[in-house]
Amino acid sequence: MKNPLTFHVESSLGAVFISLLALFFIGLLFIAVKNFESDIDIMTTTSNSIKTARVSEPELVLIREWLDMSNVEIPEGSGYKYLVRKYPNKPWLD
């Protein structure tokens, strides 16, 4: 049996709780999207597993020099992830 004096309070607190929980998960979603679009962490797929490769600063310098020498264009909105996927043999290390 519901108490008519506390029914409105209970539903208001429940709405506040659900709203805060939704905001928490939306915040986690934004953090995940920001980390997914990072140019430093690159997901590379191998034949039997997925591993995260971290591009070091010296390799970033080599990539920039190779881009200047070979006149390779990176599409708008893409970063180093595009290069690693398109050139898996890493010609900038040669």
trRosetta pair geometry for C-beta under 8 A, 3 or more apart (Angstrom, degrees):
i j d omega theta_ij theta_ji phi_ij phi_ji
2 7 5.3 55 165 -86 121 113
3 6 4.6 37 87 29 116 101
3 7 6.5 -169 83 -39 57 80
4 7 5.6 -32 -137 1 35 123
6 9 5.1 -60 -157 45 61 114
6 10 5.7 62 146 -26 86 104
7 10 6.0 -57 -147 36 27 109
7 11 6.5 19 159 -12 63 109
8 11 6.1 -60 -147 40 29 106
8 12 6.3 30 155 -20 64 109
9 12 5.8 -57 -147 36 29 111
9 13 6.3 26 157 -15 65 107
10 13 6.0 -56 -146 39 29 107
10 14 6.3 31 154 -20 63 108
11 14 5.5 -52 -145 37 33 115
11 15 6.4 37 154 -22 65 103
12 15 5.7 -52 -149 34 31 111
12 16 6.5 31 152 -17 64 104
13 16 5.6 -52 -147 37 34 112
13 17 6.2 37 153 -20 65 106
14 17 5.6 -54 -146 37 31 113
14 18 6.3 29 157 -16 66 106
15 18 5.9 -53 -144 39 30 109
15 19 6.2 32 155 -21 64 108
16 19 5.7 -55 -147 36 29 113
16 20 6.4 27 156 -16 64 106
17 20 6.0 -57 -148 37 28 108
17 21 6.3 28 154 -18 63 109
18 21 5.7 -56 -147 39 31 113
18 22 6.3 33 154 -20 65 106
19 22 5.7 -55 -148 36 30 111
19 23 6.4 30 154 -18 64 106
20 23 5.7 -52 -146 37 33 112
20 24 6.5 40 153 -24 63 103
21 24 5.6 -50 -151 30 32 116
21 25 6.7 24 155 -11 64 105
22 25 6.0 -59 -150 40 32 105
22 26 6.2 33 153 -19 67 107
23 26 5.6 -53 -143 38 32 112
23 27 6.3 38 155 -22 64 104
24 27 5.7 -56 -154 34 29 113
24 28 6.7 29 150 -17 63 104
25 28 5.4 -47 -148 35 38 114
25 29 6.5 45 151 -23 64 101
26 29 5.5 -50 -151 32 35 117
26 30 6.7 35 152 -17 65 101
27 30 5.8 -53 -150 35 33 109
27 31 6.5 32 153 -17 65 105
28 31 5.7 -55 -148 37 33 112
28 32 6.3 34 154 -20 66 106
29 32 5.7 -55 -148 36 30 111
29 33 6.4 28 155 -18 65 105
30 33 5.8 -53 -145 36 32 110
30 34 6.4 34 155 -20 65 105
31 34 5.7 -54 -149 35 31 112
31 35 6.4 24 156 -12 65 108
32 35 5.9 -59 -147 41 30 106
32 36 6.1 35 154 -26 65 108
33 36 5.5 -52 -144 32 31 115
33 37 6.5 19 161 -10 64 108
34 37 6.4 -66 -152 40 27 101
34 38 7.4 53 146 -51 59 89
35 38 5.6 -23 -161 -16 42 120
35 41 7.3 5 176 43 82 141
38 41 5.1 47 88 30 122 92
39 42 7.9 4 -178 -66 41 92
39 55 7.8 -52 141 41 75 138
39 79 3.8 -95 -110 145 111 154
39 80 4.9 94 -174 20 96 101
39 81 6.8 -125 -131 -20 59 88
40 54 6.6 9 160 -149 87 75
40 55 6.0 -135 -151 46 54 94
40 80 7.9 55 -83 49 27 137
41 52 5.7 -19 -163 -168 98 114
41 53 7.9 141 -159 71 50 46
41 54 6.5 -27 -103 -100 62 71
42 52 7.3 138 69 -161 43 62
42 53 5.1 -31 70 66 96 94
42 54 7.8 164 24 -92 81 23
42 55 6.3 59 -3 -31 122 106
42 80 6.5 -89 -73 108 130 98
42 81 5.1 178 -124 -103 96 76
42 84 5.1 70 175 34 151 162
43 50 6.4 -4 -168 -174 100 109
43 52 6.2 -40 -99 -105 60 68
43 53 7.9 149 -113 20 12 81
43 81 7.6 24 34 -136 71 115
44 50 7.6 163 83 -155 43 63
44 51 6.2 -21 65 68 90 78
44 52 7.8 136 21 -122 78 20
44 53 5.1 29 0 -7 123 122
44 84 6.4 -91 -87 151 106 127
44 88 7.8 124 -148 -130 114 96
45 50 5.6 -29 -110 -106 67 82
46 49 5.5 5 60 58 110 67
46 50 7.2 -176 24 -90 77 30
46 51 6.5 23 -6 9 117 104
53 84 7.3 178 69 -153 139 154
55 59 5.2 -125 -168 89 80 126
55 60 5.8 98 141 -62 113 86
55 63 7.7 -9 -167 -18 134 144
55 80 6.0 -41 -26 139 169 155
55 84 7.9 -126 -72 -63 121 132
56 59 4.7 93 57 9 78 104
56 60 7.1 -134 100 -9 41 87
57 60 5.5 -50 -148 30 35 115
57 61 6.7 36 154 -19 65 100
58 61 5.6 -51 -153 33 37 113
58 62 6.5 37 150 -18 67 104
59 62 5.4 -51 -148 38 38 114
59 63 6.3 42 151 -23 67 102
59 92 7.5 101 -165 104 73 124
59 93 7.6 -18 -127 -80 93 97
60 63 5.6 -50 -147 33 32 113
60 64 6.5 32 154 -18 64 103
60 80 7.4 -66 -114 -89 83 149
61 64 5.8 -54 -150 35 32 110
61 65 6.4 29 153 -16 65 106
62 65 5.8 -56 -147 39 32 110
62 66 6.2 31 155 -19 66 108
62 92 4.6 125 138 153 98 110
62 93 6.6 57 148 -83 152 53
63 66 5.7 -57 -146 39 30 111
63 67 6.3 34 154 -23 65 104
63 80 6.4 26 161 -123 167 109
63 83 6.5 102 -153 119 123 166
63 92 5.0 9 -94 -156 51 177
64 67 5.7 -52 -148 33 31 113
64 68 6.6 30 154 -17 63 104
65 68 5.8 -55 -152 35 33 110
65 69 6.3 24 155 -14 67 109
65 92 7.3 125 69 -152 84 106
66 69 5.8 -58 -142 41 32 107
66 70 5.8 1 169 5 69 116
66 72 7.6 4 129 17 84 126
66 91 6.6 146 -161 101 142 86
66 92 3.6 -106 -22 -108 157 96
67 70 6.7 -68 -130 50 21 89
67 71 7.9 88 173 -85 52 10
67 72 5.3 -93 -132 55 68 96
67 74 7.4 -24 -134 -31 134 107
67 83 8.0 -74 -77 -100 108 141
68 71 7.8 14 -179 -68 24 49
70 91 7.8 62 -54 106 161 132
72 83 7.6 90 126 -112 144 103
74 78 5.4 -142 174 86 92 100
74 79 7.1 39 177 -122 143 21
74 82 5.9 128 -149 74 91 140
74 83 6.9 -47 -102 -53 109 97
75 78 4.6 58 66 12 88 125
75 82 6.4 -168 33 -135 95 162
78 81 6.8 -119 -167 66 83 87
78 82 3.7 47 167 -40 129 141
79 82 6.4 142 61 8 30 96
79 83 8.0 -69 130 3 44 97
80 83 5.3 -50 -155 35 50 114
80 84 6.3 48 150 -20 75 102
81 84 5.9 -56 -148 37 33 108
81 85 6.3 28 156 -15 66 109
82 85 6.0 -62 -150 40 28 107
82 86 6.0 16 159 -11 67 114
83 86 5.9 -61 -138 43 28 103
83 87 5.8 -26 178 33 68 107
84 87 7.1 -70 -121 65 19 71
84 88 7.0 56 172 -101 58 54
84 90 7.6 2 -122 -83 70 87
85 88 7.2 -2 -154 -66 22 85
87 90 6.4 118 128 -80 99 27
87 91 5.7 -77 -175 5 134 96
87 92 7.9 92 115 -10 146 89
90 93 4.7 29 131 5 112 116
91 94 5.5 -32 -164 5 57 119
